[in-house]
Each structure stands twice: as structure tokens, then as C-alpha cells.
Amino acid sequence: MNIRNVAIIAHVDHGKTTLVDQLLKDAGVLRRSEVGVDRIMDSNDLERERGITILSKNTAVQYGDTRINIVDTPGHADFGGEVERILQMVDGVLLLIDAFEGCMPQTRFVLRKALELNKIPIVVVNKVDRPDARPDEVVDEALELFIELGASADQLDFPIVYASARDGRSGFSPDKLENSMKPLFDTIVKTIPQPASDYDAPLQILFSTFDYDEYVGKLGIGRIERGTASKGQPIVLCGGTNNKLRNTKITRLYNFEGLQRQEVEMAYAGDIVCVAGVDELNVGDTACDPLCVEPMPFVSIDEPTVSMLFMVNDSPFAGQEGKYVTSRNLRDRLFKEVQTNVSMRIEETGATDTFRVSGRGELHLSILIETMRREGFEFAVSRPKVIMKKNAEGQLLEPVEELTIDVPSEYTGAIMEKLGRRKAEMTDMTPQGESSMRLKFLIPARGLMGYRSELMTDTRGNGVMNHIFDSYQPYKGFISERKTGSLVAHETGDTSSYGLFNTQDRGRMFVGPGIPVYEGEIVGECSRAEDIVVNVCKKKHITNMRASGSDEALRLTPYTTFTLEQCLEFIADDELVEVTPKSIRMRKRILHKEQRMKLAAKVNIEQPDSL
């Protein structure tokens, strides 16, 4: 069988999913109803809403006598674990690079992983139809990056294809593009090697990801490394994180055809298949012939850098909106997540209703939170914290990120000033066009928390930031945190216009009139560096007296509505975000004012200020 296995890797928003769409269209595998639909591969609701790929997707097309298995991978750094494991299934990669932006932080990350695994690269310079495109410079940048990452001689001899994925055009020169993806297809067939095909050897399949079917249940997706797989064949699951032997059999066998799974009776070495009947399967497991049990090594995944606490919601509004609210519901769902999300970790804490969840970044964790709330879960989460380490000498280390910011030139001063206070070190500053600059920094992960909203404010929405984990480095020292306090609700009830009117001068409000709130809920941001308890439910007393000017209509300033990510950035260490299917609220850990004051006094006594 003539097979090519290829993954598409790139920085976020460089056009991976759009390119896959065009490959599918050119191959003629889309149904009539699917033609003209953008980002077909982003089937998840969150992916479509945010415009990013979160989960890897498998597809396949027939080009002449060659079957090409294609894997679309996430571009955001927080989902790098998806990229790392998917590379195990393929023999080559399409490195997609924006013709204007060039090589970005995630470009470096995914290329480094591909080169370490000896994958054959093809460089695709996308968006060459942009008026500000600079394809020749981008190719030079790519070559420098290959050399810097230690590419072999064969890897350095990469072919280059220019494309406009949006328009379905490609070619070997940026000025001469064909109205099809044929040049790219031809390059894939010519460059990517045929997988090793030892059909007569004992079966061996390495599972790298999962899918689910409502009729047959859990599906394991992986590449047949050797041998032949057939429907009804007995297998032994081994290796992976469990390293236990489990006997089972292949009840159903599928390969991919366009966007569909196609049931087959038999599949051969080198092909990427989908297997049903493996309910106890974990990522990294190997399916072997019972007479030859040989687990395959699985790729090591980079460790998490950020953690937060997930806990049962105990607010006065608990249980009103959620379907799954108990600690058992929360525990089962979190431990189910780590079966497929290989870069996430779950730890039990001393409290039975609290769990520590660690991931690759704030976005990685917030996607899990958003997914769970849409599934009907109700819970509370703490502020994200970076994961510190100690080296052999006992020195404290912290994660440091490589930060890239593209911004109009007039805002560079404000950005450098702000990031300097966050312990960032500038490593590069290069012009981008006539009026833009690209700034590169090394910054502690702590310094990035809460900065995205500041960047949007400082640049009037014109700044674009990307970051990726660089390394663990010695602790950089104290970083000042939010300098404002919170406006905390005094009592449980519905907010009133009168109460809000008397409160709004104290800071920025997060709620409008007629909104149910409870004691201890955060209803605004205080303009001073302290928390203030406010009565936003206060109503005006009715009298038979009328004073001049006092009965005029109350003018309320517009209130601010935060997204989930903004809430996580805003809260302090003594605050939580309450998450339900219908609401996202911020609150104090201790709801009652008197209890908070007693705890604060106790802390001050135990840890008095140094003279």
C-alpha cells in the first residue's frame, strides 16, 4: 500500500486548519454541504468560538495511487502536548509559516520537536497574497531556525512550497501560484518517505490519541508500526503510564476518509487506524499480538508549569445552576481528563473536596474549566500559580517564558516600562514594516499573569502577544501584583440602582442593577489598594418629603463584564472564581467580613512587620 503520514505544525493562526480544508476540497472528499464551510476540521464549539485548534484531528485523502494521512495539530503553546504525541504517528511534517509574521515562538517549539524525532520537513510559506508579505525573508528566517535547532543535512535540504490556503492556490514561486494544491500534494508524495511496512511481523500499534463514538464507545487512534490488524483480532494492551497487561480484542476497525471514519476488515503496517473495543486504553499504550508482547516507548511530554485548585462550590448560590456539584462528580471528571490530556496532572490534596490541577498555561486550564461548565459542572477555582522547582544545590527555580509582542512603534516605551517592572529581560527588537516593532523578552511566568489585559489597554487593542515556555531559571525576585482592591458585597440580595449609584464612585463595577449577589461576592474593583465592603443591594427609603434635585434619575456608569480568563487574571490569592453552566462570579474565599478580619489579624500577629 502506498501511504504517506504527515502532520501540519505551525504557530497559532498561521493557517493550518484552512490549509487542511483546501487539501480536502482539492481531493474531492467533501460532501456538497461541506464545500464552502470555513475551518471544517475545527468541529469543537470552543474551537470555532475562539478561532483556534485545541484538539488534533485526523483525516486522509487519496491522491492518485497514494493514501495521504493528515493530522491537523494545535498551534497554541498551551496545547503543545497534543503536538508532541501526534508526531509519533507521522513520518514528516508540513511546517506552515506566515509570509508576514515569519517564525514565531511556537514555530520554534514544534520544529524542535519534529527535528528531535527525525521527521522530514516541508516548509510551506502561507498567506503570500498579503500586501505586506515578505516570503524571501521568511524563508531565510526558517533556514536560520533550522540551523539553530541543529537540523541534520537531510532536514536542512527542505523543499519550499508557497501558498495562499484561503484561496486554494500553491506553487514553487511566490509570484507564480497554481489555482490548486497540486504542487503541495506532489511535494508530499515526493519528499515524505513511505512508512516501513513489515506486514508479516507480529502486530504492534502505538495509540497516540482518542475519539468517542456514541454507538461503539471509546476509540483508540494510532499507527500500525508493524504487522496487520483485523476485525475481531485478540490483542494485549501494554506499556504506557499503567504498564499493565490487559487482554482485549479489536471489535471494530476504521481508517479515515475525508472527515469520516470508514469501517474496514483489515489494515496494514504504516496506516493510521481507529480501533474500537479498547475501553481501558490510555494514551501511550501499545496494542500487541498476544504471542509477542513488546511495548513501544512513548514520547516524553514536557512537564506542566502552572497549577490551580479545583474545589466544590460552597457559595450561597451553590447547586442552583449546575448538574454535577459533588466532590465525587468533580474528582471523576478530572481524573477522566488526564487519560487523554497527557500534559495535564491531577493531585489529591488534604481536603476531600479540593484537587490540584496542573497544566501548560492559563489557557490550557481555562479551556478545561470552560469545557466542564458546558458539560453541566459547577465548582470553584483558585488563582493560577506557577510551579517552582529546586536544583541539586537547593536553589529555587521558576519557569521563564519567551514572550513576543508585535505592536505599533509608538507603544514600545510603555510596554518596556511595564514589562521591566515584571522582571522581563529584552532579548531582541526588530522593525516589522514601516510602523510596527517586534519585541522579544524572557519573562518569569509569574510576570505574565494578568498582563494581557494591560497590553490591550496600553496599546488600545493593537498589541499582539505570544509566549512559550523557555526554561527553568533562578528565582527573579518579588513582582508587584495587582495594586487595586476589590469591592465586596455586604449582603445577599438583588442589586439596586440606588446601591450601585452610591458605590460606583469607589471604583469600577462588575454588576448591573437587578443582579442577584451574595455576601462576599466581588462586585467591582476598588480604586484604592484595599478591599471595601459595599452595600449594592441598598434601597432608598420612601418618605413623603421631596428635596430639590434628589429625585432625579440615577445615572449609572456602564459596568464591566469579565471573561473567564479575565477573572482568573484579576483574582488575588484570597479570592476564587465560581464557575457554573450559566454564571461566572468572583468571590472571597472567606465570605463573611468578620471572619476575614479575624484571619487577617491572626496572620499579622504570627508574621509581624519587620522594623
C-alpha positions in Angstrom: 0.0 0.0 0.0 1.3 3.5 -1.0 1.0 5.6 2.2 2.2 9.0 3.4 1.7 10.1 7.0 2.1 13.8 7.6 1.3 16.3 10.4 0.7 20.1 9.9 2.6 22.1 12.5 2.8 25.9 13.0 2.4 28.8 15.2 -1.2 29.8 16.1 -3.2 31.5 13.4 -0.7 30.8 10.6 -3.4 28.9 8.6 -3.1 25.2 9.4 -6.8 24.3 9.6 -7.5 26.4 6.5 -4.8 24.6 4.6 -6.3 21.2 5.6 -9.7 22.4 4.3 -8.2 23.2 0.9 -6.4 19.9 0.7 -9.7 18.1 1.4 -11.6 20.2 -1.2 -8.9 19.6 -3.9 -9.0 15.9 -3.2 -12.8 15.9 -3.7 -13.6 14.1 -0.4 -16.1 16.8 1.0 -19.8 16.4 0.7 -21.7 19.1 -1.1 -23.0 20.6 2.1 -19.4 20.9 3.5 -18.0 22.8 0.5 -17.7 26.5 1.3 -17.6 25.9 5.1 -14.6 27.5 6.8 -12.4 25.6 9.2 -14.2 22.3 8.7 -11.7 20.5 10.9 -12.5 22.7 14.0 -15.5 20.7 15.0 -15.4 21.6 18.6 -17.7 24.6 19.7 -14.8 26.2 21.7 -12.5 25.9 18.7 -15.0 27.7 16.4 -15.7 30.4 19.0 -12.1 31.2 19.7 -10.7 30.6 16.2 -8.0 28.2 17.5 -7.4 24.5 17.2 -7.4 22.8 20.6 -7.5 19.1 19.8 -5.6 17.3 17.0 -7.8 16.0 14.1 -7.1 13.1 11.7 -8.2 12.9 8.1 -7.0 11.2 4.9 -7.2 11.8 1.2 -6.4 9.8 -1.9 -4.0 11.5 -4.3 -3.5 9.3 -7.3 -2.4 5.9 -6.1 -1.2 7.3 -2.7 -3.1 7.5 0.5 -2.1 10.6 2.5 -3.0 10.6 6.2 -3.1 14.2 7.5 -3.1 15.3 11.1 -4.1 18.9 12.0 -2.4 20.0 15.2 -3.0 22.9 17.7 -0.9 26.0 17.2 -1.1 27.5 20.7 1.8 26.8 23.1 -0.5 25.6 25.9 -1.6 22.6 23.8 1.9 21.6 22.9 1.3 18.2 24.5 -1.1 17.4 21.6 1.6 18.2 19.1 4.3 16.1 20.9 2.3 12.9 20.9 0.8 13.3 17.4 4.3 13.5 15.9 4.7 9.8 16.9 2.2 8.8 14.2 3.8 10.6 11.2 6.9 10.4 9.1 7.0 14.0 8.0 5.7 17.5 8.8 4.4 20.5 6.9 5.9 23.5 8.7 3.5 26.3 8.0 4.9 29.8 8.3 3.0 33.1 7.8 4.6 35.1 5.0 4.4 38.3 7.1 4.9 37.2 10.7 7.7 34.7 9.9 9.0 32.3 12.6 7.2 32.8 15.9 7.8 31.2 19.4 5.5 28.2 18.7 7.2 27.7 15.3 10.5 27.1 17.2 8.8 24.7 19.6 7.0 22.5 17.1 10.0 22.4 14.7 12.4 21.4 17.6 10.1 18.5 18.5 9.9 17.4 14.9 13.7 17.6 14.3 14.4 15.7 17.6 12.1 12.8 16.3 13.9 12.9 12.9 10.8 13.8 10.9 11.2 15.0 7.3 10.1 18.7 7.0 8.4 20.6 4.1 8.3 24.3 4.6 5.0 25.9 3.4 5.1 29.7 3.3 1.4 30.7 3.6 -0.5 33.9 3.0 1.8 35.1 0.3 -1.1 37.1 -1.1 -0.9 39.5 1.8 0.1 43.0 0.7 2.8 43.1 3.4 4.1 39.6 2.7 7.9 39.1 2.7 8.3 35.4 1.6 12.0 35.6 0.8 12.9 37.0 4.2 10.7 34.4 5.9 12.5 31.5 4.0 15.8 32.9 5.3 14.4 33.1 8.8 13.3 29.5 8.5 16.7 28.3 7.4 18.4 30.1 10.3 15.9 28.5 12.7 16.7 25.0 11.2 20.5 25.6 11.7 20.0 27.0 15.2 18.0 23.9 16.2 20.7 21.5 14.9 18.9 20.1 11.9 20.6 17.3 10.0 21.9 17.7 6.5 18.8 15.9 5.1 16.5 18.0 7.2 18.2 21.2 6.0 17.6 20.3 2.4 13.9 21.0 2.9 11.6 21.8 -0.1 9.7 25.1 -0.1 6.1 25.5 -1.3 4.4 28.9 -1.4 0.6 29.0 -0.8 -2.5 31.0 -0.2 -4.5 28.4 1.7 -7.5 30.7 1.9 -7.8 30.9 -1.9 -6.7 27.3 -2.6 -3.5 28.2 -4.5 0.0 26.9 -4.3 3.3 26.9 -6.2 7.1 26.8 -6.1 7.4 30.6 -6.5 5.5 33.3 -4.6 4.8 35.1 -7.9 3.5 32.0 -9.8 0.8 30.1 -7.9 -1.4 27.5 -9.5 -5.1 27.5 -8.8 -4.9 24.2 -6.9 -2.9 22.4 -4.2 -1.3 20.1 -6.7 2.3 21.4 -6.2 1.9 20.7 -2.4 0.4 17.2 -3.0 3.3 16.4 -5.4 5.9 17.6 -2.9 4.3 15.5 -0.1 4.4 12.3 -2.2 8.0 13.0 -3.4 9.5 14.2 -0.1 7.8 12.3 2.8 9.0 8.7 3.0 6.8 5.7 2.8 6.4 4.2 6.2 8.1 0.9 7.0 5.8 -1.9 6.1 6.6 -5.2 7.8 3.3 -6.9 7.1 4.3 -10.4 8.3 5.6 -9.3 11.7 3.5 -9.6 14.9 1.0 -6.7 15.3 2.1 -3.6 17.1 0.0 -0.4 17.3 1.0 2.7 19.3 -2.0 4.7 20.4 -1.5 8.5 20.5 -5.0 9.9 20.8 -8.6 9.1 21.4 -12.0 9.6 19.9 -15.5 8.6 21.0 -18.5 7.1 19.2 -21.9 7.1 20.8 -22.6 3.6 19.4 -19.2 1.7 20.0 -17.8 3.9 22.8 -14.1 4.8 23.2 -11.9 4.7 20.1 -8.1 4.4 20.1 -6.3 6.2 17.3 -2.7 5.2 16.4 -0.4 4.0 13.8 0.3 0.3 13.0 4.0 0.1 13.4 4.2 -3.5 12.1 2.0 -6.4 11.2 -1.6 -6.5 10.2 -4.7 -5.5 12.2 -8.1 -7.2 11.5 -11.6 -7.0 12.9 -12.1 -9.5 15.8 -8.3 -9.9 16.4 -7.3 -10.6 20.0 -4.7 -8.1 21.3 -2.8 -7.3 24.5 -2.6 -3.7 25.8 0.7 -2.9 27.4 3.2 -0.1 28.1 2.0 3.5 28.6 1.7 5.0 32.1 0.0 1.9 33.6 2.5 -0.6 32.2 -0.1 -3.4 32.9 -1.1 -6.2 30.6 -4.8 -6.2 29.6 -6.3 -8.7 27.2 -9.0 -7.5 24.8 -9.8 -7.6 21.1 -10.5 -5.3 18.2 -14.3 -5.2 17.8 -14.3 -2.6 15.1 -11.6 -1.3 12.8 -11.7 2.0 10.9 -9.5 4.1 8.8 -10.0 7.7 7.8 -11.6 9.0 4.6 -12.0 12.8 4.5 -13.9 13.8 7.6 -15.4 10.4 8.1 -14.3 7.1 9.7 -14.7 4.2 7.3 -15.0 0.7 8.7 -12.6 -1.9 7.3 -12.0 -5.5 7.8 -8.2 -5.2 7.7 -5.4 -2.6 7.9 -1.7 -2.8 7.3 1.6 -1.6 8.7 2.2 2.1 8.2 -1.5 3.1 8.2 -3.2 5.3 10.9 -6.3 3.5 12.2 -9.1 3.8 14.7 -9.8 0.8 17.0 -12.9 0.1 19.0 -13.2 -2.3 21.9 -10.4 -0.8 24.0 -12.2 0.9 26.8 -9.3 0.7 29.3 -7.0 2.3 26.8 -4.6 5.2 27.9 -2.5 7.5 25.7 0.8 5.9 25.0 -0.4 2.3 25.3 0.7 -0.3 22.8 -1.6 -3.0 21.3 0.4 -6.2 20.6 -0.1 -9.7 19.3 -0.7 -11.9 22.4 2.3 -14.1 21.4 4.7 -11.2 21.1 4.1 -8.5 23.7 6.6 -5.7 23.1 5.5 -2.2 24.3 6.9 0.8 22.4 8.5 3.8 24.1 6.2 6.8 24.2 7.4 10.3 23.7 8.2 12.2 26.8 5.9 15.2 27.4 7.1 18.5 28.9 6.0 19.0 32.5 3.3 21.4 33.5 4.3 24.9 34.6 1.1 26.3 36.1 -1.3 24.9 38.7 -4.6 25.9 40.3 -7.1 24.4 42.8 -10.4 23.0 41.8 -12.9 22.7 44.6 -16.6 22.1 45.3 -18.7 25.3 45.2 -19.8 26.3 48.7 -21.3 29.7 47.9 -24.9 30.6 48.9 -25.9 30.0 45.3 -24.4 26.5 45.1 -26.4 23.8 43.4 -28.8 26.3 41.7 -27.4 26.1 38.2 -25.2 23.0 37.9 -26.0 19.4 37.2 -22.8 17.9 38.7 -21.9 19.6 42.0 -20.4 17.0 44.4 -16.8 16.2 45.1 -17.2 12.8 43.5 -18.5 14.3 40.3 -15.6 16.7 40.2 -13.0 14.0 41.0 -14.2 11.6 38.4 -14.3 14.2 35.7 -10.8 15.5 36.5 -9.2 12.0 36.5 -11.0 11.2 33.3 -9.4 14.3 31.7 -5.8 13.1 32.4 -6.5 9.9 30.5 -6.4 11.8 27.2 -4.8 15.1 28.2 -1.2 13.9 28.6 0.3 17.3 29.5 -2.1 17.7 32.5 -1.7 16.5 36.0 -4.2 15.9 38.8 -3.3 15.6 42.5 -5.4 15.0 45.6 -5.0 17.4 48.4 -5.6 17.1 52.1 -9.2 18.2 51.7 -11.6 15.7 50.1 -13.3 18.4 48.1 -10.2 20.1 46.7 -7.9 18.9 43.8 -4.7 20.5 42.4 -4.8 20.6 38.6 -1.5 21.4 36.7 -1.2 22.3 33.0 1.0 24.0 30.4 -0.5 27.5 30.9 -3.5 29.6 31.8 -5.3 28.9 28.5 -4.7 25.2 28.9 -6.5 25.2 32.3 -9.2 27.7 31.3 -10.2 25.5 28.3 -10.8 22.6 30.7 -12.8 24.9 33.0 -15.0 26.1 30.1 -15.5 22.6 28.8 -16.6 21.3 32.2 -19.1 24.2 32.8 -20.7 23.5 29.4 -21.0 19.8 30.5 -23.1 20.9 33.5 -20.4 21.0 36.2 -20.4 23.6 39.0 -17.3 24.3 41.0 -14.8 27.0 42.2 -11.2 27.5 41.2 -8.3 29.4 42.7 -5.8 31.8 41.2 -3.3 30.1 38.9 0.2 29.8 40.3 3.5 28.8 38.7 5.1 25.6 39.7 8.5 26.2 41.3 11.4 23.7 41.4 14.7 23.4 43.2 18.0 22.3 41.6 20.6 19.9 43.1 22.1 22.8 45.1 18.8 23.7 46.7 18.4 26.9 44.6 14.8 27.9 43.9 13.9 27.9 40.1 10.9 29.3 38.3 9.5 28.8 34.8 10.6 31.5 32.3 8.7 32.2 29.1 9.8 33.6 25.8 7.5 36.5 25.0 7.0 38.0 21.6 4.9 41.2 21.1 4.0 42.8 17.8 3.0 46.4 18.4 2.9 49.8 16.7 6.1 51.7 17.3 4.6 54.4 19.4 3.7 52.0 22.2 7.1 50.3 22.7 8.1 52.6 25.5 5.0 51.9 27.6 5.4 48.1 27.0 9.1 48.1 28.0 8.3 50.1 31.2 5.5 47.7 32.2 7.5 44.6 31.5 10.6 45.9 33.2 8.6 46.0 36.5 7.6 42.4 35.8 11.2 41.3 35.7 11.3 40.9 31.9 14.6 41.0 30.0 14.5 42.2 26.4 16.4 39.9 24.0 15.6 41.5 20.6 13.8 44.4 19.0 13.3 44.4 15.2 11.2 46.6 12.9 8.1 44.9 11.2 7.2 47.0 8.2 7.2 50.8 8.4 5.3 51.4 11.7 5.5 48.2 13.7 8.0 46.6 16.0 8.6 43.1 17.2 9.8 42.9 20.8 11.2 39.7 22.4 11.6 39.2 26.1 12.4 36.5 28.6 10.0 36.9 31.4 9.0 34.8 34.5 5.7 33.1 34.1 4.5 35.0 37.2 5.1 38.2 35.4 2.8 37.3 32.5 -0.2 36.7 34.7 -2.7 39.5 34.3 -0.6 41.2 31.7 -2.7 40.5 28.6 -5.4 42.9 29.6 -2.8 45.6 30.4 -1.3 45.2 27.0 -4.7 45.7 25.4 -5.2 48.8 27.4 -1.8 50.3 26.8 -1.8 49.7 23.1 -5.5 50.4 22.5 -6.1 46.9 21.3 -3.3 47.0 18.7 -0.8 44.8 20.5 -0.4 41.0 19.8 1.5 38.8 22.2 2.6 35.2 22.0 4.6 33.3 24.6 6.1 29.8 25.0 7.9 28.1 27.8 11.7 28.6 27.6 13.3 27.1 30.7 13.5 27.0 34.5 15.8 29.7 35.8 16.8 31.0 39.2 14.0 32.9 41.0 13.9 36.5 39.8 12.6 38.1 43.0 9.4 39.8 44.1 7.0 41.0 41.4 4.4 43.5 42.5 0.9 42.3 41.9 -2.5 44.0 41.4 -2.4 47.4 43.1 -6.1 47.7 43.5 -8.5 46.1 45.9 -11.9 44.5 45.5 -15.4 45.9 46.1 -17.1 43.1 48.1 -20.9 42.7 48.6 -22.1 43.4 52.1 -25.2 41.2 52.0 -27.2 38.7 49.9 -29.9 40.1 47.7 -30.6 41.8 44.3 -28.5 44.8 43.4 -30.4 48.1 43.2 -29.8 51.2 41.1 -29.6 53.3 44.3 -27.0 51.0 45.9 -24.9 50.9 42.7 -25.1 54.7 42.3 -23.7 55.2 45.8 -20.9 52.7 45.2 -19.7 53.4 41.7 -17.5 56.4 42.8 -15.4 53.9 44.7 -14.1 52.1 41.6 -15.2 50.0 38.6 -18.3 48.0 38.8 -18.8 44.4 37.6 -22.5 44.1 38.1 -25.6 46.0 37.0 -29.0 46.6 38.7 -31.3 43.6 39.4 -28.5 41.1 39.6 -28.6 38.5 42.5 -25.4 38.7 44.6 -24.3 37.2 47.9 -22.2 38.3 50.9 -18.5 38.0 50.0 -19.1 38.2 46.2 -16.7 40.6 44.3 -18.9 43.2 42.6 -16.2 45.6 41.5 -12.6 46.8 41.5 -11.7 49.3 44.2 -9.7 52.3 43.0 -7.5 52.0 46.2 -5.2 49.2 47.3 -7.6 47.8 49.8 -10.8 45.8 49.9 -14.0 47.7 50.7 -17.3 46.1 51.7 -20.2 47.9 49.9 -23.9 47.6 50.1 -25.0 47.3 46.4 -28.4 46.0 47.5 -29.3 49.1 49.4 -32.7 50.6 48.6 -33.8 54.2 49.0 -36.2 54.8 51.9 -39.6 56.1 50.8 -40.8 59.3 52.5 -43.4 61.9 51.8 -40.7 64.6 51.7 -39.3 65.8 48.4 -35.9 67.6 48.3 -34.8 69.7 45.3 -32.8 67.7 42.8 -32.7 64.5 44.9 -35.4 62.6 42.9 -33.7 63.0 39.5 -33.0 59.8 37.6 -29.9 58.0 38.8 -27.1 57.8 36.2 -25.1 54.6 36.4 -21.8 54.2 34.7 -21.6 51.1 32.4 -20.3 48.0 34.3 -17.6 45.7 33.1 -18.2 42.0 32.2 -15.2 39.7 32.5 -14.5 36.6 30.6 -13.3 33.5 32.4 -9.6 34.3 31.5 -10.0 37.8 32.7 -11.5 36.6 36.0 -8.5 34.3 36.6 -6.1 37.1 35.9 -8.0 39.5 38.2 -8.4 37.5 41.4 -6.0 37.6 44.3 -4.7 34.8 46.4 -7.6 35.1 48.9 -10.2 35.0 46.1 -11.9 32.4 44.0 -13.8 32.2 40.7 -17.2 30.4 41.0 -18.0 28.6 37.7 -21.5 27.3 36.8 -23.1 26.4 33.5 -24.8 29.9 33.5 -22.6 32.2 35.5 -19.0 33.1 36.3 -18.6 35.0 39.6 -15.7 36.2 41.6 -15.8 35.9 45.4 -13.7 35.9 48.5 -12.5 32.5 49.9 -14.0 33.6 53.2 -17.3 35.1 52.6 -18.0 36.7 55.9 -16.3 40.0 56.7 -15.8 39.3 60.4 -14.0 36.0 59.7 -11.8 37.7 57.1 -10.8 40.3 59.6 -10.0 37.7 62.3 -7.8 35.8 59.9 -6.0 38.9 58.8 -5.4 39.9 62.4 -4.1 36.4 63.2 -1.7 36.5 60.2 -0.4 39.9 61.3 0.3 38.6 64.8 2.1 35.5 63.6 4.0 37.4 60.9 4.7 40.9 62.3 6.2 43.5 60.0 10.0 43.8 60.4 11.1 47.1 61.9 
